[in-house]
Amino acid sequence: MMSAQTRKGQEGLHTAIISIGSNLGDKLENCRQAIESLRSLGQTTVSACSRFYKTAPVDYLDQDWFVNAAVKITTGLEAVRLLPALQEIQRRAGRRGDPVRFGPRIIDLDIIFFDAAVIETSELRIPHPRMHKRRFVLQPICDIDPAIIHPVLKKDIRMLLDQLEDDAQGVEPLCCDC
């Protein structure tokens, strides 16, 4: 089901928020390389970046901390075309399946928002179904635009972050903007 809430901007362009994370190898460099790959993706411009954060693992705790960030992109790609483009970036970075759900990964790229769309297919769910429970997603998005409204929950990102009760989700500023 794709909602009628999808709103294309000028000239058929869409706005998406992408969450980026890594906890294997040179985590910060992995994230920077993923952002560069997004910049070189056809029909796509990175229009805003959060700062980088060192973040505690969630769900599967027996692993190293992550480096996370978020970017806002403008793209001519539809969501169902953007997803395989992100998967290809992950593959080129060395990601080969996920033997452990929520486990270690060299790079992870997730579409959090796509315009104001609500999309549910067998391959894609937007907004991301767990984003409102994840400090490592909400904090970087707040750097970009805390007033983004979740199209299902009807709350802005700042409110979702402020209402998050799980203090065990460590998030520490790491360094500069991406």
C-alpha positions in Angstrom: 0.0 0.0 0.0 1.4 3.4 -0.9 -0.2 6.4 0.6 -1.4 9.4 -1.3 0.7 11.4 1.1 3.7 11.1 -1.2 4.4 14.7 -2.4 6.9 15.3 -5.1 8.7 18.6 -5.0 9.7 20.7 -7.9 10.6 18.9 -11.1 9.6 15.4 -9.8 12.1 15.4 -7.0 11.6 13.7 -3.7 13.1 14.3 -0.2 14.3 11.3 1.8 16.0 10.9 5.2 18.6 8.1 5.2 20.1 6.7 8.4 23.7 5.5 8.2 25.6 3.2 10.6 28.7 1.0 10.9 30.3 -1.0 13.6 33.0 -3.0 11.7 36.4 -1.8 10.5 37.0 1.9 10.3 33.4 2.9 11.2 33.7 6.6 10.7 35.4 6.1 7.3 32.7 3.5 6.3 30.0 6.1 7.0 31.9 8.8 5.1 32.4 6.6 2.1 28.6 5.7 2.1 27.8 9.4 2.1 30.2 9.9 -0.8 28.5 7.0 -2.6 25.1 8.7 -2.0 26.6 12.0 -3.5 27.6 10.1 -6.6 24.3 8.3 -7.0 22.5 9.5 -10.1 19.6 11.8 -9.7 20.4 12.4 -6.1 21.9 15.3 -4.1 22.8 15.2 -0.4 21.3 18.4 0.9 22.0 18.1 4.7 24.1 16.0 7.0 23.9 15.4 10.8 27.0 15.2 12.9 28.5 11.7 13.6 27.6 9.9 16.8 29.1 6.9 18.7 26.1 4.8 19.7 25.4 1.8 21.8 24.1 -1.4 20.1 20.4 -2.0 20.4 18.6 -5.4 20.5 21.8 -7.5 19.9 24.1 -6.2 22.6 27.1 -8.5 22.2 28.9 -6.3 19.6 31.0 -3.1 19.3 29.4 0.3 19.4 28.3 1.9 16.1 29.0 5.2 14.4 25.8 6.7 13.1 24.7 9.7 11.2 21.8 10.8 9.0 21.5 12.6 5.7 18.7 14.4 3.9 18.7 13.7 0.1 16.8 15.1 -2.8 16.3 12.5 -5.5 14.5 11.8 -8.7 14.3 8.1 -7.8 11.1 6.6 -6.4 11.4 4.9 -3.1 11.2 1.4 -4.7 14.2 2.4 -6.9 16.1 4.1 -4.1 16.1 1.0 -1.9 18.1 -1.2 -4.4 20.5 1.7 -5.0 21.2 1.8 -1.2 21.6 -2.0 -1.2 24.1 -1.7 -4.0 26.1 0.8 -2.0 26.1 -1.5 1.0 27.2 -4.5 -1.2 30.0 -2.4 -2.8 31.2 -1.5 0.8 31.5 -5.2 1.6 28.2 -6.1 3.3 27.1 -9.6 2.5 23.9 -10.6 4.3 23.3 -10.4 8.0 24.0 -13.7 9.8 22.8 -12.1 13.1 19.6 -9.9 13.1 20.6 -6.4 14.3 24.2 -7.7 14.4 27.5 -6.3 13.3 27.7 -4.6 9.8 30.2 -2.8 7.8 27.5 -0.3 6.6 23.8 0.0 7.0 21.7 2.4 5.0 18.0 2.7 5.9 15.3 4.9 4.3 13.6 6.5 7.3 11.3 9.0 5.6 10.4 9.5 1.9 8.5 12.7 1.4 5.5 12.3 3.7 4.8 8.9 2.3 3.5 5.8 4.1 4.7 2.8 2.1 4.2 -0.9 2.9 5.4 -3.5 0.5 7.1 -6.8 1.0 10.5 -5.1 0.5 10.0 -1.7 2.0 8.3 0.0 5.0 8.3 3.7 5.3 8.5 5.4 7.7 11.0 2.9 9.1 9.0 0.8 11.5 11.4 1.0 14.5 12.8 4.5 14.0 10.7 6.1 16.7 12.3 3.7 19.3 15.9 4.3 18.3 17.9 7.2 19.8 20.7 6.5 17.3 18.2 7.4 14.5 16.3 10.2 16.1 19.3 12.2 17.4 21.0 12.6 14.0 17.7 13.4 12.3 17.2 16.2 14.9 20.5 17.7 13.8 19.0 18.0 10.3 15.4 19.0 11.1 13.7 18.3 14.5 10.4 19.6 13.1 9.9 16.7 10.6 6.5 15.1 11.3 6.2 11.4 11.4 3.4 10.7 9.0 1.8 8.0 11.1 2.5 9.0 14.6 1.8 12.7 13.8 4.6 13.8 16.1 7.8 15.7 15.3 11.2 14.2 15.6 12.1 16.3 18.6 9.0 15.1 20.5 9.7 11.5 19.6 13.3 11.9 20.9 12.2 13.6 24.1 9.6 10.9 24.8 12.1 8.1 24.4 12.4 6.4 27.7 15.3 3.9 27.1 18.3 5.7 28.6 20.4 2.6 28.0 20.7 3.7 24.3 24.0 5.5 24.6 24.5 8.2 22.0 27.6 10.4 22.2 28.6 13.1 19.8 31.7 11.9 17.9 32.7 14.7 15.6 31.8 17.1 12.9 29.0 17.1 10.4 29.2 14.6 7.6 
